[in-house]
Amino acid sequence: MNKQPLAKRIQILSLLCEGSSMRSISRVCDVSINTVTKLLVDAGETCLALHDELVRDVCANRIQCDEIWSFCDAKQKNVATAKAASEEADDVWTWTALDADTKMIVSYFIGDRSGQSAIMLMDDLCARLNNRVQITTDGHKAYLEAVEGAFGGNVDYAQLIKLYGDAPDAHKGRFSPADCTGIKKNRIEGQPDMNHVPTSYMERQNLNMRMGMRRFTRLTNAFSKKLENHIHALALYFMFYNFVRIHKSLKGTPAMAAKVTDRLWSMEDIAAAIDVRADAPKKRGAHTKREAEPAE
């Protein structure tokens, strides 16, 4: 099987996490778009497995949760009138749970904005923590049942609800929301410290995601065309953010601050993990499509 040199694969993976589109990467690295796509798929599958394996027994004090919008192939409002919308065409929401102290993304889930997606996030988050935590979310009602179902009474939970005024006529229909006129903090469960009920770290992480993945940039044609590739890009980015990228205020990576790892990872480590997964022995009786085809 043909494989790009290690340095080239590291360059492609790095560019995927630094806001470059896949076609621009193919031009800069002088490889085909299929090469970039194949590496993204392999990296995504590997990073999903690494996150699931490594981010366990996390000791956290304050968790902030939020969901960020994007879309696959076509926005939900445009699907009905799109000329050739795929079955996957729809809005896509990325649900994330961030440790406010270490800035590590403890859990994430990609789905819609329904209560079921909130339940999936909270169930996964609960399974990765080893202590009672304080959780802060916005006022989205889906969180209420999800937090209760996952944690029961073993959580300190509060919601931060932002109050907005009327948007000026010049801003209506634009991405900028109306001016925030105030906030309201609601205690939902347990005894949360109401002095520590912000979602600012999570909102800053949303900005990191829009800057780090071209498919999250608004008003471009770099949006995701396949949901599978969207998930793979997120898995690679979160692995990069947690384990590779040094956080300025932490003087290390979020995973190091959370004591999930004791060393600084590099893109070479991720590339090596991809190779290990690719070289893993297949199940007995498994054949590739090419092997299954009769000889001419």
C-alpha positions as CSV (number, residue, x, y, z in Angstrom):
1,M,0.0,0.0,0.0
2,N,1.3,3.4,-0.9
3,K,1.9,5.7,2.0
4,Q,3.0,9.3,2.2
5,P,6.3,10.1,4.1
6,L,5.8,10.7,7.8
7,A,6.7,14.4,7.4
8,K,4.1,14.9,4.7
9,R,1.4,13.2,6.8
10,I,2.3,15.3,9.8
11,Q,2.1,18.4,7.7
12,I,-1.4,17.5,6.4
13,L,-2.7,16.6,9.9
14,S,-1.3,19.9,11.3
15,L,-3.0,22.0,8.5
16,L,-6.3,20.2,9.1
17,C,-6.2,21.5,12.7
18,E,-5.1,25.0,11.8
19,G,-8.1,26.2,9.8
20,S,-7.0,25.1,6.3
21,S,-9.6,23.6,3.9
22,M,-8.9,20.2,2.4
23,R,-8.4,21.4,-1.1
24,S,-6.0,24.1,0.0
25,I,-4.1,21.4,1.9
26,S,-3.9,19.3,-1.3
27,R,-2.4,22.3,-3.1
28,V,0.1,23.3,-0.4
29,C,1.2,19.7,0.2
30,D,1.1,18.8,-3.5
31,V,-1.0,15.7,-2.9
32,S,-4.4,14.7,-4.2
33,I,-7.6,15.5,-2.4
34,N,-8.2,11.8,-2.0
35,T,-5.0,11.5,-0.1
36,V,-6.1,14.2,2.3
37,T,-9.6,12.7,2.7
38,K,-8.2,9.2,3.4
39,L,-5.8,10.5,6.0
40,L,-8.6,12.5,7.6
41,V,-10.7,9.4,7.9
42,D,-7.9,7.3,9.3
43,A,-7.0,10.0,11.8
44,G,-10.6,10.6,12.8
45,E,-11.2,6.9,13.5
46,T,-7.9,6.7,15.5
47,C,-8.6,9.8,17.5
48,L,-12.1,8.7,18.4
49,A,-10.6,5.5,19.8
50,L,-7.8,7.4,21.6
51,H,-10.1,9.9,23.3
52,D,-12.4,7.0,24.4
53,E,-9.4,5.1,25.9
54,L,-7.4,8.0,27.4
55,V,-10.0,10.4,28.7
56,R,-11.2,8.4,31.7
57,D,-11.4,8.9,35.5
58,V,-11.1,12.6,35.0
59,C,-11.0,14.6,38.3
60,A,-12.8,17.9,37.6
61,N,-14.4,20.6,39.7
62,R,-16.4,22.7,37.2
63,I,-17.7,21.6,33.9
64,Q,-19.1,24.0,31.3
65,C,-21.3,22.7,28.5
66,D,-22.6,24.2,25.2
67,E,-23.6,23.3,21.7
68,I,-22.3,24.9,18.5
69,W,-24.0,25.0,15.1
70,S,-22.8,23.9,11.7
71,F,-24.3,22.1,8.8
72,C,-23.7,19.2,6.4
73,D,-24.2,19.6,2.7
74,A,-27.1,22.1,3.2
75,K,-28.7,24.1,6.0
76,Q,-31.9,22.6,7.3
77,K,-33.9,25.6,6.0
78,N,-32.5,25.1,2.5
79,V,-32.8,21.3,2.3
80,A,-36.3,21.3,0.7
81,T,-35.3,23.6,-2.1
82,A,-31.7,22.3,-2.7
83,K,-31.1,20.8,-6.1
84,A,-29.2,17.7,-5.0
85,A,-29.3,17.5,-1.3
86,S,-28.0,14.2,0.2
87,E,-29.9,12.2,2.8
88,E,-27.4,13.6,5.4
89,A,-28.1,17.3,4.5
90,D,-29.2,19.1,7.7
91,D,-28.0,21.2,10.6
92,V,-25.4,19.6,12.7
93,W,-24.8,20.5,16.4
94,T,-21.6,19.7,18.3
95,W,-22.2,19.3,22.0
96,T,-19.1,19.8,24.2
97,A,-18.3,19.6,27.9
98,L,-15.2,21.5,29.0
99,D,-13.3,21.4,32.3
100,A,-13.1,25.1,33.3
101,D,-9.8,24.6,35.3
102,T,-7.8,22.5,32.8
103,K,-9.6,23.7,29.6
104,M,-9.8,20.0,28.5
105,I,-12.7,18.8,26.4
106,V,-13.9,15.9,28.5
107,S,-16.7,14.8,26.3
108,Y,-18.3,15.7,23.0
109,F,-21.2,14.4,20.8
110,I,-22.2,15.3,17.2
111,G,-26.0,15.2,16.5
112,D,-29.0,17.4,16.3
113,R,-30.2,19.9,19.0
114,S,-32.8,17.5,20.5
115,G,-33.0,16.2,24.1
116,Q,-31.6,12.8,22.9
117,S,-28.3,14.4,21.9
118,A,-28.1,16.2,25.3
119,I,-28.7,12.8,27.0
120,M,-25.9,11.2,24.9
121,L,-23.5,14.0,26.0
122,M,-24.3,13.8,29.7
123,D,-24.3,10.0,29.8
124,D,-20.8,10.0,28.2
125,L,-19.6,12.8,30.5
126,C,-20.8,11.1,33.6
127,A,-18.9,7.9,32.6
128,R,-15.6,9.8,32.2
129,L,-15.7,11.6,35.6
130,N,-14.6,10.1,38.9
131,N,-16.0,12.7,41.3
132,R,-18.9,15.0,42.0
133,V,-18.7,18.2,39.8
134,Q,-20.5,21.5,39.3
135,I,-22.0,21.8,35.8
136,T,-23.0,25.0,34.1
137,T,-25.1,25.2,30.9
138,D,-27.1,27.8,29.1
139,G,-30.9,27.8,29.3
140,H,-31.5,25.1,26.7
141,K,-34.3,22.9,28.2
142,A,-32.8,19.7,26.8
143,Y,-30.1,19.9,29.5
144,L,-32.6,19.5,32.4
145,E,-33.6,16.0,31.7
146,A,-30.2,15.0,30.5
147,V,-28.3,16.1,33.6
148,E,-30.9,14.5,35.9
149,G,-30.9,11.2,34.0
150,A,-27.1,10.9,33.9
151,F,-26.1,12.2,37.4
152,G,-29.3,12.0,39.5
153,G,-28.7,14.0,42.6
154,N,-24.9,13.5,42.5
155,V,-24.2,16.9,40.8
156,D,-24.2,20.6,41.5
157,Y,-26.0,22.1,38.5
158,A,-26.9,25.6,37.5
159,Q,-28.0,27.4,34.3
160,L,-26.8,30.7,33.1
161,I,-29.5,32.4,31.0
162,K,-28.6,35.5,29.0
163,L,-31.2,38.2,28.5
164,Y,-31.2,40.1,25.2
165,G,-32.8,43.3,24.0
166,D,-34.4,43.9,20.6
167,A,-31.9,43.6,17.7
168,P,-31.5,46.8,15.7
169,D,-33.1,46.7,12.3
170,A,-29.6,46.9,10.7
171,H,-28.6,43.7,12.5
172,K,-31.7,41.6,11.9
173,G,-30.9,38.5,9.9
174,R,-27.2,38.7,10.6
175,F,-25.1,36.5,12.8
176,S,-24.5,39.0,15.5
177,P,-27.1,38.6,18.3
178,A,-28.9,41.5,20.0
179,D,-27.1,43.3,22.8
180,C,-27.0,41.3,26.1
181,T,-28.9,43.3,28.6
182,G,-28.4,41.0,31.6
183,I,-28.0,37.5,32.9
184,K,-30.0,35.2,35.2
185,K,-28.5,32.4,37.2
186,N,-30.8,29.5,38.1
187,R,-29.8,26.8,40.6
188,I,-31.2,23.5,39.3
189,E,-29.7,20.7,41.4
190,G,-27.4,20.4,44.4
191,Q,-25.5,23.4,45.8
192,P,-23.6,25.0,43.0
193,D,-21.3,28.0,43.7
194,M,-23.2,30.8,42.1
195,N,-20.0,32.8,41.8
196,H,-18.7,30.2,39.4
197,V,-21.6,29.9,36.9
198,P,-20.2,31.3,33.7
199,T,-20.0,29.7,30.2
200,S,-17.3,32.0,29.0
201,Y,-14.6,29.3,28.7
202,M,-16.9,27.2,26.7
203,E,-17.9,30.1,24.4
204,R,-14.2,30.8,23.9
205,Q,-13.7,27.2,22.9
206,N,-16.5,27.6,20.3
207,L,-14.4,30.3,18.8
208,N,-11.4,28.1,18.8
209,M,-13.4,25.5,16.9
210,R,-14.5,28.0,14.2
211,M,-10.9,29.2,13.8
212,G,-9.3,25.7,13.9
213,M,-11.7,23.9,11.4
214,R,-12.4,25.4,8.1
215,R,-15.7,23.6,7.8
216,F,-17.0,25.6,10.7
217,T,-16.3,29.0,9.0
218,R,-19.4,30.9,8.0
219,L,-20.2,32.1,4.5
220,T,-17.7,29.7,2.7
221,N,-18.0,26.6,0.5
222,A,-15.7,24.7,2.9
223,F,-18.7,23.3,4.9
224,S,-18.9,19.5,5.4
225,K,-20.3,17.5,2.5
226,K,-20.4,14.2,4.5
227,L,-21.4,13.8,8.1
228,E,-18.7,11.1,8.5
229,N,-15.9,13.4,7.5
230,H,-17.4,16.1,9.8
231,I,-17.1,13.7,12.8
232,H,-13.6,12.7,11.8
233,A,-12.5,16.3,11.6
234,L,-13.9,17.0,15.0
235,A,-12.2,13.9,16.5
236,L,-8.8,15.0,15.1
237,Y,-9.3,18.5,16.3
238,F,-10.2,17.6,19.9
239,M,-7.2,15.2,20.1
240,F,-5.0,18.0,18.8
241,Y,-6.5,20.5,21.2
242,N,-6.4,18.2,24.3
243,F,-3.0,16.5,23.8
244,V,-0.9,18.5,21.3
245,R,-1.6,22.2,21.4
246,I,0.1,24.0,24.3
247,H,-2.4,26.3,26.1
248,K,-0.8,29.6,26.9
249,S,-2.2,30.0,30.4
250,L,-1.4,26.4,31.4
251,K,2.1,26.2,30.0
252,G,1.2,22.8,28.8
253,T,-1.7,20.9,27.2
254,P,-5.1,20.5,28.8
255,A,-4.6,16.8,29.0
256,M,-1.4,17.3,31.0
257,A,-3.2,19.8,33.3
258,A,-5.9,17.2,33.9
259,K,-3.3,14.5,34.6
260,V,-4.7,12.4,31.8
261,T,-1.2,12.2,30.3
262,D,2.2,12.9,31.7
263,R,3.9,14.1,28.5
264,L,3.4,16.5,25.6
265,W,2.1,14.7,22.6
266,S,3.0,15.7,19.0
267,M,1.4,15.1,15.6
268,E,4.0,12.4,15.1
269,D,2.4,10.5,18.0
270,I,-1.0,10.7,16.3
271,A,0.5,9.6,13.0
272,A,2.2,6.7,14.7
273,A,-1.2,5.7,16.4
274,I,-2.8,5.8,12.9
275,D,-0.1,3.4,11.6
276,V,-0.6,1.1,14.6
277,R,-4.3,0.9,14.0
278,A,-3.8,0.3,10.3
279,D,-1.3,-2.5,10.9
280,A,-3.5,-4.2,13.6
281,P,-4.3,-7.8,12.7
282,K,-7.7,-8.2,11.0
283,K,-10.4,-10.6,12.2
284,R,-10.1,-14.1,10.8
285,G,-12.0,-14.5,7.6
286,A,-12.0,-10.7,6.9
287,H,-11.0,-9.8,3.3
288,T,-10.7,-6.6,1.4
289,K,-12.8,-5.9,-1.6
290,R,-9.9,-6.4,-3.9
291,E,-9.1,-9.8,-2.3
292,A,-12.6,-11.0,-2.7
293,E,-12.8,-10.2,-6.4
294,P,-12.0,-13.2,-8.7
295,A,-8.8,-13.1,-10.7
296,E,-9.2,-12.1,-14.3
